[in-house]
Amino acid sequence: MIKPVLFLFLFFCKQKGIKYDDNNLLEQNISIQQDSAIVFLTNFYSNYIKEGIRNSPNEKALNSLKEKYLSKKFLSRLSNKELDYDPVINAQDFIEQWLETINIEPLVKGQFYKVCLPYNDFEGNHNLCMKVKLEKTKEGYLIDDIEEYKMKEEITGQIEQKNIVTSWKGKYVYLTNDRDNYKNEYKINIKSYEDVRILNIIDNDTIKYKSKIISLQTNNGISEIALPLISYQGDNKSDIDTLYLKKEKASYFISGNPIYEINPGNNTWSPLEISN
């Protein structure tokens, strides 16, 4: 008769929502039913943060924790990067509040988890979130990747920006004569947000620039982008000036900051042609 009585007692306690201490049989049973990956991540981040908030953090201890909880592939990738922040917390400094505020929830159970480290300071409330990828092993789990977690609104904005950049992809040419009546030509090839090639041909001299889109704005159907002209000579890099391109309906325009043959300092826009 002991087993039925115990069963009824546990059932009654569960219905009443009674709390149990660490040694309680029912709490142990509940913990077994918990997501073991969340337990794994909680243990890792708690230990890692505790070590990091010490007055003199022990790098050897932090590395030991990473060797225990991170996969060899992830450790190898990290060793090949020069980072000015700790990739485990996606920040430079540890904050004691994290021990109380850490929040972990599944994105794809057993594979991907969102780890958030909320905190507040004199600037307000913050929520530092990461997307953590797990690798299943015989013993349990290992962390196989950690990257910044981006909110849906942020991702949507990036997609919209990417679509705008995609609409700018192509080749453009601007031809004019400078103040000394030399032929001055700009050939612009926009391959991606980070890859813009620019040739400035002055008579028979050609200057090559590598550039990228540093600002992008759209308003009432008008799209504008800014391209810094960065000249590379050996190991020396110099910022020369900035080109501005504008697209309005089917027409394209170019301006400078100021570049005399394009914009002699008065914010004028000159027609820009599409090149084949």
GROMACS elastic network, one bead per residue, 0.5 to 0.9 nm:
[ bonds ]
;  ai    aj funct       b0    kb
    1     4     6  0.58195   500
    1     5     6  0.65133   500
    1     6     6  0.88650   500
    2     5     6  0.53265   500
    2     6     6  0.62059   500
    2     7     6  0.86900   500
    3     6     6  0.51518   500
    3     7     6  0.61814   500
    3     8     6  0.87139   500
    4     7     6  0.50202   500
    4     8     6  0.61919   500
    4     9     6  0.85660   500
    5     8     6  0.51776   500
    5     9     6  0.61458   500
    5    10     6  0.86738   500
    6     9     6  0.50437   500
    6    10     6  0.61899   500
    6    11     6  0.85338   500
    7    10     6  0.52317   500
    7    11     6  0.61078   500
    7    12     6  0.85946   500
    8    11     6  0.50012   500
    8    12     6  0.60595   500
    8    13     6  0.85816   500
    9    12     6  0.51550   500
    9    13     6  0.62315   500
    9    14     6  0.86555   500
   10    13     6  0.50995   500
   10    14     6  0.61401   500
   10    15     6  0.86704   500
   10    26     6  0.72846   500
   11    14     6  0.51705   500
   11    15     6  0.63195   500
   11    16     6  0.87590   500
   12    15     6  0.52359   500
   12    16     6  0.63311   500
   12    17     6  0.87512   500
   13    16     6  0.51034   500
   13    17     6  0.61394   500
   13    18     6  0.54654   500
   13    19     6  0.85478   500
   14    17     6  0.51416   500
   14    18     6  0.64471   500
   14    19     6  0.89385   500
   14    26     6  0.85646   500
   15    18     6  0.79700   500
   19    27     6  0.80683   500
   20    23     6  0.77141   500
   20    24     6  0.55138   500
   20    25     6  0.83290   500
   20    26     6  0.74071   500
   20    27     6  0.60464   500
   21    24     6  0.54261   500
   21    27     6  0.73109   500
   22    25     6  0.84989   500
   22    27     6  0.69160   500
   22    28     6  0.73783   500
   23    26     6  0.88584   500
   23    27     6  0.76433   500
   23    28     6  0.73435   500
   24    27     6  0.54365   500
   24    28     6  0.63870   500
   24    29     6  0.88042   500
   25    28     6  0.52471   500
   25    29     6  0.63389   500
   25    30     6  0.88221   500
   26    30     6  0.62406   500
   26    31     6  0.86709   500
   27    31     6  0.61285   500
   27    32     6  0.86808   500
   28    31     6  0.50944   500
   28    32     6  0.63983   500
   28    33     6  0.88846   500
   29    32     6  0.52691   500
   29    33     6  0.66806   500
   30    33     6  0.51206   500
   30    34     6  0.64988   500
   31    34     6  0.50691   500
   31    35     6  0.84006   500
   31    36     6  0.86092   500
   32    35     6  0.80965   500
   32    36     6  0.77351   500
   33    36     6  0.80502   500
   34    37     6  0.86560   500
   34    38     6  0.79269   500
   34    39     6  0.77755   500
   35    38     6  0.54654   500
   35    39     6  0.66941   500
   35    40     6  0.88624   500
   35   106     6  0.88367   500
   35   109     6  0.80434   500
   35   110     6  0.80001   500
   36    39     6  0.50095   500
   36    40     6  0.61402   500
   36    41     6  0.86971   500
   36   110     6  0.83071   500
   36   140     6  0.81859   500
   36   141     6  0.88569   500
   37    41     6  0.61610   500
   37    42     6  0.84624   500
   37   106     6  0.87718   500
   37   109     6  0.81354   500
   37   110     6  0.61812   500
   37   111     6  0.85054   500
   37   113     6  0.85850   500
   37   134     6  0.81935   500
   37   140     6  0.80293   500
   37   141     6  0.69624   500
   38    41     6  0.50929   500
   38    42     6  0.59175   500
   38    43     6  0.84624   500
   38   104     6  0.65348   500
   38   105     6  0.72829   500
   38   106     6  0.78725   500
   38   110     6  0.88139   500
   38   113     6  0.81089   500
   39    42     6  0.51062   500
   39    43     6  0.61500   500
   39    44     6  0.86382   500
   40    43     6  0.53275   500
   40    44     6  0.63293   500
   40    45     6  0.87974   500
   40    69     6  0.87298   500
   40   140     6  0.82321   500
   40   141     6  0.73047   500
   40   142     6  0.87356   500
   41    44     6  0.50772   500
   41    45     6  0.60488   500
   41    46     6  0.83068   500
   41    69     6  0.88158   500
   41   104     6  0.78268   500
   41   113     6  0.89417   500
   41   115     6  0.83970   500
   41   143     6  0.85275   500
   42    45     6  0.53779   500
   42    46     6  0.58550   500
   42    47     6  0.84207   500
   42   102     6  0.82190   500
   42   103     6  0.85905   500
   42   104     6  0.75468   500
   43    46     6  0.53092   500
   43    47     6  0.61491   500
   43    48     6  0.84543   500
   44    47     6  0.53868   500
   44    48     6  0.59848   500
   44    49     6  0.85361   500
   44    65     6  0.75137   500
   44    66     6  0.86934   500
   44    69     6  0.69242   500
   45    49     6  0.58738   500
   45    50     6  0.83286   500
   45    88     6  0.85323   500
   45    89     6  0.85637   500
   45    99     6  0.84714   500
   45   102     6  0.84767   500
   46    49     6  0.53246   500
   46    50     6  0.60836   500
   46    51     6  0.86570   500
   46    98     6  0.84193   500
   46    99     6  0.62295   500
   46   102     6  0.85040   500
   47    50     6  0.51326   500
   47    51     6  0.62840   500
   47    52     6  0.86073   500
   47    62     6  0.89614   500
   47    65     6  0.79732   500
   48    51     6  0.52897   500
   48    52     6  0.61437   500
   48    53     6  0.88326   500
   48    61     6  0.87170   500
   48    62     6  0.64554   500
   48    65     6  0.68965   500
   48    66     6  0.84995   500
   48    88     6  0.87830   500
   49    53     6  0.61020   500
   49    54     6  0.88062   500
   49    89     6  0.86895   500
   49    94     6  0.66389   500
   49    95     6  0.77412   500
   49    96     6  0.74767   500
   49    98     6  0.74802   500
   49    99     6  0.70356   500
   50    53     6  0.55723   500
   50    54     6  0.69015   500
   50    94     6  0.89285   500
   50    96     6  0.77872   500
   50    99     6  0.76311   500
   51    54     6  0.57307   500
   51    56     6  0.89082   500
   51    57     6  0.59587   500
   51    58     6  0.69527   500
   51    59     6  0.88449   500
   51    61     6  0.73462   500
   51    62     6  0.67815   500
   52    55     6  0.83649   500
   52    56     6  0.82027   500
   52    57     6  0.52203   500
   52    58     6  0.76225   500
   52    59     6  0.86121   500
   52    62     6  0.74487   500
   52    93     6  0.81356   500
   52    94     6  0.57990   500
   52    95     6  0.83431   500
   52    96     6  0.88858   500
   53    56     6  0.80082   500
   53    57     6  0.66810   500
   53    93     6  0.83940   500
   53    94     6  0.55710   500
   53    95     6  0.65118   500
   53    96     6  0.61980   500
   54    57     6  0.50437   500
   54    58     6  0.80692   500
   57    60     6  0.88177   500
   57    61     6  0.81582   500
   57    62     6  0.79478   500
   58    61     6  0.52371   500
   58    62     6  0.63515   500
   58    63     6  0.86689   500
   59    63     6  0.60249   500
   59    64     6  0.84027   500
   60    63     6  0.51294   500
   60    64     6  0.60557   500
   60    65     6  0.87237   500
   61    65     6  0.63292   500
   61    66     6  0.87265   500
   62    65     6  0.52040   500
   62    66     6  0.63763   500
   62    67     6  0.87282   500
   63    67     6  0.61231   500
   63    68     6  0.85860   500
   64    67     6  0.50903   500
   64    68     6  0.62591   500
   64    69     6  0.87661   500
   65    68     6  0.50512   500
   65    69     6  0.61283   500
   65    70     6  0.81099   500
   66    69     6  0.52476   500
   66    70     6  0.52643   500
   66    71     6  0.85267   500
   66    75     6  0.78468   500
   66    88     6  0.86332   500
   66   143     6  0.89966   500
   67    70     6  0.56737   500
   67    71     6  0.75234   500
   67    72     6  0.77225   500
   67    75     6  0.75388   500
   68    71     6  0.81800   500
   68   142     6  0.82001   500
   69   141     6  0.78230   500
   69   142     6  0.53268   500
   69   143     6  0.61200   500
   70    73     6  0.83156   500
   70    74     6  0.64674   500
   70    75     6  0.65121   500
   70   134     6  0.89878   500
   70   141     6  0.88593   500
   70   142     6  0.51917   500
   70   144     6  0.62156   500
   70   145     6  0.82453   500
   71    74     6  0.52604   500
   71    75     6  0.62473   500
   71    76     6  0.86002   500
   71   134     6  0.88469   500
   71   135     6  0.76065   500
   71   141     6  0.89101   500
   71   142     6  0.53665   500
   71   143     6  0.57204   500
   71   144     6  0.53386   500
   71   145     6  0.84480   500
   72    75     6  0.50217   500
   72    76     6  0.60426   500
   72    77     6  0.86330   500
   72   144     6  0.81877   500
   73    76     6  0.50862   500
   73    77     6  0.62985   500
   73    78     6  0.87346   500
   73   144     6  0.70554   500
   73   145     6  0.89980   500
   74    77     6  0.51021   500
   74    78     6  0.62385   500
   74    79     6  0.86505   500
   74   143     6  0.75671   500
   74   144     6  0.52560   500
   74   145     6  0.60429   500
   74   146     6  0.88166   500
   75    78     6  0.51211   500
   75    79     6  0.61767   500
   75    80     6  0.88930   500
   75   144     6  0.84385   500
   76    79     6  0.51425   500
   76    80     6  0.66685   500
   77    80     6  0.54447   500
   77    81     6  0.69383   500
   78    81     6  0.53236   500
   78    82     6  0.81504   500
   78    83     6  0.86029   500
   78    87     6  0.82314   500
   79    82     6  0.78156   500
   83    86     6  0.73534   500
   83    87     6  0.78596   500
   84    91     6  0.87659   500
   84    92     6  0.71555   500
   85    88     6  0.88730   500
   85    89     6  0.83744   500
   85    90     6  0.65176   500
   85    91     6  0.52790   500
   85    93     6  0.80120   500
   86    89     6  0.58272   500
   86    90     6  0.55818   500
   86    91     6  0.55473   500
   86    92     6  0.56780   500
   86    93     6  0.80240   500
   87    91     6  0.69681   500
   87    92     6  0.87131   500
   87   146     6  0.70687   500
   87   147     6  0.77986   500
   88    91     6  0.80381   500
   88   130     6  0.87824   500
   88   146     6  0.67242   500
   88   147     6  0.86857   500
   89    92     6  0.79964   500
   89    93     6  0.86128   500
   89    94     6  0.80012   500
   89   117     6  0.83132   500
   89   128     6  0.82682   500
   89   129     6  0.85994   500
   89   130     6  0.77853   500
   89   146     6  0.87035   500
   90   128     6  0.78718   500
   90   129     6  0.83308   500
   90   130     6  0.74429   500
   90   146     6  0.83943   500
   90   147     6  0.76703   500
   90   148     6  0.70436   500
   91    94     6  0.75732   500
   91   128     6  0.85283   500
   94    98     6  0.81831   500
   95    98     6  0.58704   500
   95    99     6  0.82316   500
   95   117     6  0.89893   500
   95   119     6  0.77957   500
   96    99     6  0.59601   500
   96   100     6  0.79856   500
   96   119     6  0.89868   500
   97   100     6  0.56062   500
   97   101     6  0.62166   500
   97   102     6  0.83236   500
   97   117     6  0.83731   500
   97   118     6  0.78103   500
   97   119     6  0.61223   500
   97   120     6  0.83918   500
   98   102     6  0.52384   500
   98   103     6  0.89297   500
   98   116     6  0.88226   500
   98   117     6  0.54721   500
   98   118     6  0.65589   500
   98   119     6  0.67393   500
   99   102     6  0.60310   500
   99   117     6  0.85411   500
  100   103     6  0.89381   500
  101   116     6  0.82402   500
  101   117     6  0.62908   500
  101   118     6  0.58147   500
  101   119     6  0.72538   500
  102   115     6  0.73000   500
  102   116     6  0.58107   500
  102   118     6  0.66215   500
  103   114     6  0.80771   500
  103   115     6  0.59074   500
  103   116     6  0.51336   500
  103   117     6  0.65978   500
  103   118     6  0.80306   500
  104   113     6  0.68136   500
  104   114     6  0.56807   500
  104   116     6  0.63258   500
  104   117     6  0.89582   500
  105   109     6  0.87679   500
  105   113     6  0.57083   500
  105   114     6  0.54078   500
  105   115     6  0.67909   500
  105   116     6  0.86801   500
  106   109     6  0.52072   500
  106   110     6  0.76391   500
  106   111     6  0.81150   500
  106   112     6  0.62629   500
  106   114     6  0.61869   500
  106   115     6  0.88276   500
  107   110     6  0.88140   500
  107   111     6  0.78350   500
  107   112     6  0.52900   500
  107   113     6  0.50219   500
  107   114     6  0.64262   500
  107   131     6  0.84964   500
  108   111     6  0.54705   500
  108   113     6  0.67170   500
  109   112     6  0.64154   500
  109   113     6  0.73363   500
  110   113     6  0.79897   500
  110   133     6  0.88822   500
  110   134     6  0.69909   500
  110   135     6  0.83705   500
  110   136     6  0.77329   500
  110   141     6  0.87192   500
  111   132     6  0.82446   500
  111   133     6  0.57742   500
  111   134     6  0.50224   500
  111   135     6  0.69233   500
  111   136     6  0.79733   500
  112   131     6  0.68017   500
  112   132     6  0.56088   500
  112   134     6  0.61803   500
  113   130     6  0.81726   500
  113   131     6  0.57977   500
  113   132     6  0.51755   500
  113   133     6  0.66338   500
  113   134     6  0.80097   500
  114   129     6  0.66921   500
  114   130     6  0.56698   500
  114   132     6  0.62264   500
  114   149     6  0.71722   500
  115   128     6  0.83016   500
  115   129     6  0.55495   500
  115   130     6  0.52030   500
  115   131     6  0.64391   500
  115   132     6  0.70140   500
  115   149     6  0.84798   500
  116   127     6  0.64042   500
  116   128     6  0.55071   500
  116   130     6  0.63310   500
  116   131     6  0.88760   500
  116   149     6  0.88369   500
  117   126     6  0.83467   500
  117   127     6  0.57860   500
  117   128     6  0.50347   500
  117   129     6  0.61932   500
  117   130     6  0.86570   500
  118   125     6  0.74920   500
  118   126     6  0.56280   500
  118   128     6  0.59401   500
  118   129     6  0.80739   500
  119   124     6  0.86102   500
  119   125     6  0.60121   500
  119   126     6  0.53615   500
  119   127     6  0.63374   500
  119   128     6  0.80863   500
  120   123     6  0.74688   500
  120   124     6  0.54306   500
  120   126     6  0.57366   500
  120   127     6  0.84631   500
  121   124     6  0.53962   500
  121   125     6  0.66143   500
  121   126     6  0.81097   500
  122   125     6  0.85353   500
  123   126     6  0.87222   500
  128   148     6  0.83899   500
  128   149     6  0.83380   500
  129   147     6  0.88436   500
  129   148     6  0.63773   500
  129   149     6  0.53215   500
  129   150     6  0.78295   500
  130   146     6  0.64850   500
  130   147     6  0.55428   500
  130   150     6  0.80627   500
  131   145     6  0.81106   500
  131   146     6  0.57548   500
  131   147     6  0.53162   500
  131   148     6  0.59366   500
  131   150     6  0.84379   500
  132   143     6  0.69877   500
  132   144     6  0.76194   500
  132   145     6  0.57805   500
  132   147     6  0.66426   500
  132   148     6  0.87399   500
  132   149     6  0.86632   500
  133   142     6  0.86803   500
  133   143     6  0.60265   500
  133   144     6  0.54279   500
  133   146     6  0.63694   500
  133   147     6  0.86466   500
  134   141     6  0.63182   500
  134   142     6  0.56733   500
  134   144     6  0.52994   500
  134   145     6  0.71615   500
  135   140     6  0.85759   500
  135   141     6  0.55487   500
  135   142     6  0.51233   500
  135   143     6  0.61102   500
  135   144     6  0.57957   500
  135   145     6  0.89929   500
  136   139     6  0.82129   500
  136   140     6  0.60161   500
  136   142     6  0.65976   500
  136   143     6  0.89630   500
  137   140     6  0.50571   500
  137   141     6  0.53381   500
  137   142     6  0.70951   500
  138   141     6  0.79492   500
  143   146     6  0.76561   500
  146   149     6  0.89442   500
  150   153     6  0.82079   500
  150   154     6  0.61558   500
  150   155     6  0.63433   500
  151   154     6  0.52621   500
  151   155     6  0.62780   500
  151   156     6  0.86472   500
  152   155     6  0.50823   500
  152   156     6  0.60611   500
  152   157     6  0.85959   500
  153   156     6  0.50414   500
  153   157     6  0.61968   500
  153   158     6  0.86547   500
  154   157     6  0.51160   500
  154   158     6  0.62571   500
  154   159     6  0.86900   500
  155   158     6  0.50511   500
  155   159     6  0.61965   500
  155   160     6  0.86570   500
  156   159     6  0.51095   500
  156   160     6  0.62636   500
  156   161     6  0.86311   500
  157   160     6  0.51087   500
  157   161     6  0.61448   500
  157   162     6  0.85400   500
  158   162     6  0.59924   500
  158   163     6  0.85288   500
  159   163     6  0.61716   500
  159   164     6  0.86791   500
  160   163     6  0.50945   500
  160   164     6  0.63628   500
  160   165     6  0.87592   500
  161   164     6  0.50808   500
  161   165     6  0.62460   500
  161   166     6  0.85673   500
  161   216     6  0.79374   500
  161   217     6  0.88841   500
  162   165     6  0.50574   500
  162   166     6  0.60707   500
  162   167     6  0.86594   500
  162   193     6  0.78987   500
  163   167     6  0.63581   500
  163   168     6  0.89337   500
  164   167     6  0.51136   500
  164   168     6  0.67150   500
  164   216     6  0.84847   500
  164   218     6  0.86162   500
  164   223     6  0.81483   500
  165   168     6  0.51115   500
  165   169     6  0.66286   500
  165   190     6  0.88817   500
  165   192     6  0.69894   500
  165   193     6  0.63351   500
  165   213     6  0.86083   500
  165   216     6  0.82752   500
  165   225     6  0.89410   500
  166   169     6  0.52432   500
  166   170     6  0.88838   500
  166   191     6  0.85774   500
  166   192     6  0.72168   500
  166   193     6  0.83573   500
  167   170     6  0.84171   500
  168   171     6  0.89523   500
  168   190     6  0.69070   500
  168   191     6  0.86354   500
  168   192     6  0.85649   500
  168   247     6  0.86482   500
  169   189     6  0.76204   500
  169   190     6  0.50031   500
  169   191     6  0.55757   500
  169   192     6  0.66547   500
  169   193     6  0.89138   500
  170   188     6  0.81817   500
  170   189     6  0.58192   500
  170   190     6  0.53814   500
  170   191     6  0.66891   500
  170   274     6  0.78179   500
  170   275     6  0.78802   500
  170   276     6  0.84771   500
  171   187     6  0.72925   500
  171   188     6  0.55866   500
  171   190     6  0.63596   500
  171   191     6  0.86064   500
  171   273     6  0.87684   500
  171   274     6  0.60610   500
  171   275     6  0.50923   500
  171   276     6  0.66732   500
  172   186     6  0.80951   500
  172   187     6  0.58903   500
  172   188     6  0.50226   500
  172   189     6  0.64464   500
  172   190     6  0.83481   500
  172   252     6  0.89813   500
  172   272     6  0.67965   500
  172   273     6  0.56265   500
  172   276     6  0.81558   500
  173   185     6  0.71550   500
  173   186     6  0.55908   500
  173   188     6  0.61561   500
  173   189     6  0.88272   500
  173   272     6  0.62341   500
  173   273     6  0.53366   500
  173   274     6  0.62708   500
  173   275     6  0.59082   500
  174   184     6  0.82513   500
  174   185     6  0.55999   500
  174   186     6  0.50606   500
  174   187     6  0.66433   500
  174   188     6  0.84657   500
  174   254     6  0.78224   500
  174   262     6  0.87942   500
  174   270     6  0.85115   500
  174   271     6  0.75875   500
  174   272     6  0.53939   500
  174   273     6  0.63385   500
  174   274     6  0.89184   500
  175   183     6  0.73982   500
  175   184     6  0.59097   500
  175   186     6  0.65198   500
  175   187     6  0.87287   500
  175   272     6  0.84088   500
  175   273     6  0.88516   500
  176   181     6  0.88493   500
  176   182     6  0.83646   500
  176   183     6  0.60888   500
  176   184     6  0.53174   500
  176   185     6  0.63494   500
  176   186     6  0.89249   500
  176   261     6  0.69182   500
  176   262     6  0.80183   500
  177   180     6  0.76429   500
  177   181     6  0.50840   500
  177   182     6  0.52460   500
  177   184     6  0.53627   500
  177   185     6  0.82319   500
  177   261     6  0.67762   500
  178   181     6  0.50640   500
  178   182     6  0.54322   500
  178   183     6  0.66571   500
  178   184     6  0.62644   500
  178   202     6  0.89819   500
  178   260     6  0.72984   500
  178   262     6  0.85844   500
  179   182     6  0.73809   500
  179   260     6  0.78329   500
  179   261     6  0.70621   500
  180   183     6  0.89542   500
  181   184     6  0.86757   500
  182   202     6  0.66876   500
  182   203     6  0.63069   500
  183   201     6  0.78526   500
  183   202     6  0.57375   500
  183   203     6  0.53722   500
  184   200     6  0.71853   500
  184   201     6  0.58011   500
  184   203     6  0.66960   500
  184   261     6  0.75906   500
  185   199     6  0.78846   500
  185   200     6  0.56938   500
  185   201     6  0.50011   500
  185   202     6  0.64593   500
  185   203     6  0.84300   500
  186   198     6  0.69046   500
  186   199     6  0.56478   500
  186   201     6  0.63920   500
  186   202     6  0.89030   500
  187   197     6  0.81494   500
  187   198     6  0.56087   500
  187   199     6  0.50212   500
  187   200     6  0.65604   500
  187   201     6  0.80552   500
  187   275     6  0.83824   500
  188   196     6  0.72533   500
  188   197     6  0.59547   500
  188   199     6  0.65995   500
  188   200     6  0.88353   500
  188   275     6  0.88283   500
  189   195     6  0.86042   500
  189   196     6  0.57550   500
  189   197     6  0.51156   500
  189   198     6  0.63037   500
  189   199     6  0.87476   500
  190   193     6  0.77434   500
  190   194     6  0.89236   500
  190   195     6  0.66118   500
  190   197     6  0.65336   500
  190   198     6  0.85176   500
  190   212     6  0.84204   500
  190   213     6  0.89630   500
  191   194     6  0.79611   500
  191   195     6  0.54928   500
  191   196     6  0.57940   500
  191   197     6  0.78584   500
  192   196     6  0.66580   500
  192   212     6  0.79162   500
  192   213     6  0.84177   500
  193   196     6  0.73833   500
  193   212     6  0.58709   500
  193   213     6  0.54818   500
  193   214     6  0.84283   500
  194   211     6  0.73124   500
  194   213     6  0.65384   500
  194   214     6  0.88740   500
  195   210     6  0.73594   500
  195   211     6  0.63794   500
  195   212     6  0.54839   500
  195   213     6  0.81538   500
  196   209     6  0.83676   500
  196   210     6  0.60497   500
  196   212     6  0.52619   500
  196   213     6  0.75932   500
  196   227     6  0.80844   500
  197   208     6  0.75616   500
  197   209     6  0.60849   500
  197   210     6  0.51570   500
  197   211     6  0.61856   500
  197   212     6  0.83810   500
  198   207     6  0.82955   500
  198   208     6  0.60011   500
  198   209     6  0.50382   500
  198   210     6  0.64130   500
  198   211     6  0.72952   500
  198   229     6  0.78223   500
  199   206     6  0.65410   500
  199   207     6  0.57244   500
  199   209     6  0.62921   500
  200   205     6  0.81546   500
  200   206     6  0.56553   500
  200   207     6  0.50909   500
  200   208     6  0.65594   500
  200   209     6  0.80118   500
  201   204     6  0.66819   500
  201   205     6  0.56581   500
  201   207     6  0.64396   500
  201   208     6  0.87901   500
  202   205     6  0.52077   500
  202   206     6  0.63846   500
  202   207     6  0.82878   500
  203   206     6  0.81038   500
  207   231     6  0.79009   500
  208   230     6  0.86640   500
  208   231     6  0.67778   500
  208   232     6  0.79494   500
  209   228     6  0.88980   500
  209   229     6  0.58702   500
  209   230     6  0.53926   500
  209   231     6  0.50489   500
  209   232     6  0.70743   500
  210   228     6  0.84679   500
  210   229     6  0.68947   500
  210   230     6  0.57268   500
  210   231     6  0.68331   500
  210   232     6  0.78122   500
  211   214     6  0.88028   500
  211   227     6  0.61015   500
  211   228     6  0.58145   500
  211   229     6  0.59954   500
  211   230     6  0.61216   500
  211   231     6  0.88803   500
  212   226     6  0.82934   500
  212   227     6  0.58775   500
  212   228     6  0.69708   500
  212   229     6  0.88348   500
  213   216     6  0.71626   500
  213   225     6  0.64522   500
  213   226     6  0.57459   500
  213   227     6  0.52149   500
  213   228     6  0.76681   500
  214   225     6  0.74245   500
  214   226     6  0.57309   500
  214   227     6  0.62684   500
  214   228     6  0.73984   500
  215   224     6  0.80899   500
  215   225     6  0.55794   500
  215   226     6  0.53812   500
  215   227     6  0.79288   500
  216   223     6  0.73918   500
  216   224     6  0.57951   500
  216   226     6  0.68272   500
  217   222     6  0.82265   500
  217   223     6  0.58383   500
  217   224     6  0.54438   500
  217   225     6  0.66716   500
  218   221     6  0.64677   500
  218   222     6  0.54223   500
  218   224     6  0.63599   500
  218   225     6  0.89423   500
  219   222     6  0.52312   500
  219   223     6  0.66351   500
  219   224     6  0.87449   500
  220   223     6  0.84751   500
  221   247     6  0.84497   500
  221   248     6  0.66692   500
  221   249     6  0.70544   500
  222   246     6  0.70944   500
  222   247     6  0.57797   500
  222   249     6  0.72267   500
  223   245     6  0.82813   500
  223   246     6  0.56791   500
  223   247     6  0.51575   500
  223   248     6  0.67001   500
  224   244     6  0.70534   500
  224   245     6  0.56425   500
  224   247     6  0.64252   500
  224   248     6  0.88745   500
  225   243     6  0.84498   500
  225   244     6  0.58127   500
  225   245     6  0.54095   500
  225   246     6  0.66269   500
  225   247     6  0.89370   500
  226   242     6  0.66913   500
  226   243     6  0.58412   500
  226   245     6  0.64993   500
  227   241     6  0.86312   500
  227   242     6  0.54964   500
  227   243     6  0.50328   500
  227   244     6  0.62043   500
  227   245     6  0.79877   500
  228   239     6  0.70828   500
  228   240     6  0.75418   500
  228   241     6  0.58760   500
  228   243     6  0.61846   500
  228   244     6  0.86562   500
  229   238     6  0.85419   500
  229   239     6  0.60768   500
  229   240     6  0.54919   500
  229   241     6  0.52685   500
  229   242     6  0.54903   500
  229   243     6  0.70603   500
  230   237     6  0.67832   500
  230   238     6  0.57266   500
  230   240     6  0.59916   500
  230   241     6  0.76311   500
  230   242     6  0.87255   500
  231   236     6  0.82796   500
  231   237     6  0.58333   500
  231   238     6  0.54113   500
  231   239     6  0.64825   500
  231   240     6  0.69254   500
  232   235     6  0.70373   500
  232   236     6  0.58991   500
  232   238     6  0.67337   500
  233   236     6  0.52849   500
  233   237     6  0.65298   500
  233   238     6  0.84310   500
  234   237     6  0.80118   500
  239   242     6  0.84205   500
  241   256     6  0.76525   500
  241   257     6  0.64633   500
  241   258     6  0.76811   500
  241   259     6  0.74923   500
  242   255     6  0.87295   500
  242   256     6  0.59922   500
  242   257     6  0.56958   500
  242   258     6  0.79325   500
  242   259     6  0.81883   500
  243   254     6  0.71105   500
  243   255     6  0.59912   500
  243   257     6  0.67829   500
  243   258     6  0.86037   500
  243   259     6  0.81420   500
  243   262     6  0.89329   500
  244   253     6  0.82720   500
  244   254     6  0.56759   500
  244   255     6  0.50314   500
  244   256     6  0.58877   500
  244   257     6  0.79542   500
  244   269     6  0.89418   500
  245   252     6  0.72274   500
  245   253     6  0.56951   500
  245   255     6  0.64669   500
  245   256     6  0.88175   500
  245   269     6  0.87316   500
  245   272     6  0.82901   500
  246   251     6  0.83336   500
  246   252     6  0.56948   500
  246   253     6  0.50409   500
  246   254     6  0.63559   500
  246   255     6  0.83265   500
  246   269     6  0.84463   500
  246   272     6  0.88609   500
  247   250     6  0.71049   500
  247   251     6  0.58341   500
  247   253     6  0.64408   500
  248   251     6  0.53240   500
  248   252     6  0.63993   500
  248   253     6  0.82385   500
  249   252     6  0.82410   500
  251   271     6  0.77450   500
  251   272     6  0.78274   500
  251   273     6  0.83664   500
  252   270     6  0.85448   500
  252   271     6  0.60503   500
  252   272     6  0.50663   500
  252   273     6  0.67155   500
  252   274     6  0.79601   500
  253   269     6  0.58070   500
  253   270     6  0.53097   500
  253   273     6  0.79996   500
  254   262     6  0.71950   500
  254   263     6  0.85350   500
  254   268     6  0.85593   500
  254   269     6  0.54830   500
  254   270     6  0.52752   500
  254   271     6  0.62897   500
  254   272     6  0.57846   500
  255   258     6  0.77677   500
  255   259     6  0.77652   500
  255   262     6  0.56194   500
  255   263     6  0.55127   500
  255   267     6  0.69878   500
  255   268     6  0.64064   500
  255   269     6  0.50198   500
  255   270     6  0.64345   500
  256   260     6  0.77459   500
  256   261     6  0.86543   500
  256   262     6  0.58131   500
  256   263     6  0.51333   500
  256   264     6  0.79958   500
  256   265     6  0.79129   500
  256   267     6  0.76250   500
  256   268     6  0.84257   500
  256   269     6  0.84271   500
  257   260     6  0.87079   500
  257   262     6  0.88892   500
  257   263     6  0.70375   500
  257   264     6  0.84024   500
  257   265     6  0.68546   500
  257   267     6  0.79420   500
  258   261     6  0.87691   500
  258   262     6  0.75138   500
  258   263     6  0.53475   500
  258   264     6  0.57178   500
  258   266     6  0.79015   500
  258   267     6  0.78807   500
  259   262     6  0.53573   500
  259   263     6  0.52999   500
  259   264     6  0.61687   500
  259   265     6  0.74675   500
  260   263     6  0.52245   500
  260   265     6  0.72197   500
  261   264     6  0.67241   500
  262   268     6  0.79791   500
  262   269     6  0.76692   500
  262   270     6  0.68272   500
  263   266     6  0.63841   500
  263   267     6  0.61832   500
  263   268     6  0.56241   500
  263   269     6  0.70447   500
  263   270     6  0.79714   500
  264   267     6  0.76815   500
  264   268     6  0.78086   500
  265   268     6  0.78612   500
